[in-house]
Structure formats: C-alpha cells, structure tokens
C-alpha cells in the first residue's frame, strides 16, 4: 500500500476517498482517530491519511492532482449587457442590475 493523500481535515480526506471510490479505486483510511493525541506526538503524524494499493497508486495520484489542482470550472470575467458592470466569471447574474449573463453558443 502507498499513501496517496493526507490533509489536516478528515472531511477533505473523506471527500478524496469518495472520489477514488467513484472511480473504482479501493482505499484505506488511516489516522482518522488520532486528533486526541495532538500535542503528544508531532501534529503532522496525526493527520488522516488515504492509502491505496500499489497497482492503483498512479491512477489515484492523477485523480487527486486533478481534484486539487485541475482545470476546474473557472469562467472568464464578463461584462453585464444591461448596465456594463464587470462581473467575476463564477457569477451568472449581475449583482448590480440582476440581469443574467448572456449565453454564447448553443
């Protein structure tokens, strides 16, 4: 087995575990109950870890990297056709006048 991911939050590790499971990759969660010993041992050793079999490691690593640093769903900023306000790409409505983003292509 190889460690494929670790994070401070059990929520983050569980999320990644669910992503791997959805892709058919079995994993093992370790250190998920060590929060109570923080201060007794180095804190990084108490972080939850996700381990996978050696045959699944490369694919699991790719999926983790894609999730953490992948292209995502970022949209470019846009200009409201109603009032001319510049709007960040993640928004679909103008905060100033409420007009929806103009759809391009279909």
C-alpha positions as a printed NumPy array, in Angstrom:
array([[  0.   ,   0.   ,   0.   ],
       [  1.093,   3.579,  -0.687],
       [ -0.073,   6.828,   0.845],
       [ -1.811,   8.861,  -1.836],
       [ -3.197,  11.782,   0.17 ],
       [ -3.126,  13.412,   3.59 ],
       [ -4.745,  16.57 ,   4.928],
       [ -5.475,  18.188,   8.255],
       [ -9.226,  17.728,   7.851],
       [-10.943,  14.345,   7.882],
       [-13.608,  15.953,   5.679],
       [-11.076,  16.639,   2.913],
       [ -9.617,  13.148,   3.119],
       [-13.074,  11.562,   3.071],
       [-14.007,  13.654,   0.024],
       [-10.956,  12.399,  -1.859],
       [-11.729,   8.855,  -0.724],
       [-15.235,   9.172,  -2.188],
       [-13.791,  10.428,  -5.492],
       [-11.459,   7.452,  -5.701],
       [-14.257,   5.066,  -4.798],
       [-16.411,   6.507,  -7.6  ],
       [-13.573,   5.598,  -9.985],
       [-13.419,   2.044,  -8.653],
       [-10.265,   2.537,  -6.59 ],
       [-10.341,   0.928,  -3.156],
       [ -8.605,   2.825,  -0.373],
       [ -7.814,   2.583,   3.301],
       [ -8.259,   5.465,   5.737],
       [ -5.582,   5.699,   8.426],
       [ -5.051,   8.023,  11.41 ],
       [ -8.715,   9.007,  11.395],
       [ -8.946,   8.832,  15.202],
       [ -5.697,  10.474,  16.292],
       [ -6.941,  14.015,  16.934],
       [ -6.918,  13.313,  20.678],
       [ -3.165,  12.79 ,  20.778],
       [ -2.22 ,  16.085,  19.156],
       [  0.496,  17.511,  21.355],
       [  1.71 ,  14.09 ,  22.438],
       [  3.157,  13.264,  19.022],
       [  4.077,  15.589,  16.127],
       [  0.871,  17.088,  14.737],
       [  1.589,  16.083,  11.13 ],
       [  1.619,  12.455,  12.237],
       [ -1.97 ,  12.843,  13.448],
       [ -3.382,  13.935,  10.092],
       [ -5.725,  11.444,   8.44 ],
       [ -4.159,   9.592,   5.512],
       [ -5.539,   7.816,   2.478],
       [ -3.71 ,   4.723,   1.251],
       [ -4.245,   2.717,  -1.946],
       [ -2.802,  -0.464,  -3.403],
       [  0.382,  -0.165,  -5.428],
       [ -1.375,  -1.115,  -8.669],
       [ -3.878,   1.741,  -8.215],
       [ -1.387,   4.323,  -6.977],
       [ -0.594,   6.129, -10.253],
       [ -4.241,   6.48 , -11.273],
       [ -5.222,   7.54 ,  -7.748],
       [ -2.432,  10.136,  -7.705],
       [ -3.657,  11.536, -11.037],
       [ -7.203,  11.827,  -9.705],
       [ -6.028,  13.543,  -6.518],
       [ -3.925,  16.024,  -8.504],
       [ -6.808,  16.698, -10.869],
       [ -9.133,  17.341,  -7.939],
       [ -6.709,  19.614,  -6.107],
       [ -5.08 ,  21.462,  -8.998],
       [ -7.128,  20.577, -12.076],
       [ -8.685,  22.896, -14.59 ],
       [-11.843,  23.357, -12.529],
       [-14.849,  25.23 , -13.792],
       [-13.456,  28.748, -13.835],
       [-15.129,  31.065, -16.286],
       [-13.651,  34.328, -17.534],
       [-14.965,  37.616, -16.19 ],
       [-17.816,  39.115, -18.202],
       [-19.477,  42.465, -18.745],
       [-23.167,  42.802, -17.953],
       [-25.15 ,  43.548, -21.128],
       [-27.638,  45.578, -19.079],
       [-25.512,  48.009, -17.084],
       [-21.927,  47.425, -18.232],
       [-20.716,  46.264, -14.806],
       [-17.673,  43.957, -14.819],
       [-18.628,  40.621, -13.16 ],
       [-16.366,  37.79 , -11.974],
       [-16.706,  34.608, -14.034],
       [-18.234,  32.381, -11.354],
       [-21.372,  34.528, -11.22 ],
       [-24.259,  34.061, -13.649],
       [-26.182,  37.2  , -12.677],
       [-25.161,  40.816, -12.389],
       [-25.016,  41.942,  -8.761],
       [-25.858,  45.497,  -9.809],
       [-28.953,  45.098, -12.   ],
       [-29.837,  41.401, -11.72 ],
       [-29.55 ,  40.674, -15.418],
       [-28.399,  37.179, -16.372],
       [-25.184,  36.521, -18.19 ],
       [-25.684,  36.36 , -21.959],
       [-25.325,  32.781, -23.189],
       [-22.893,  32.208, -26.029],
       [-23.071,  29.245, -28.385],
       [-25.647,  26.503, -28.012]])
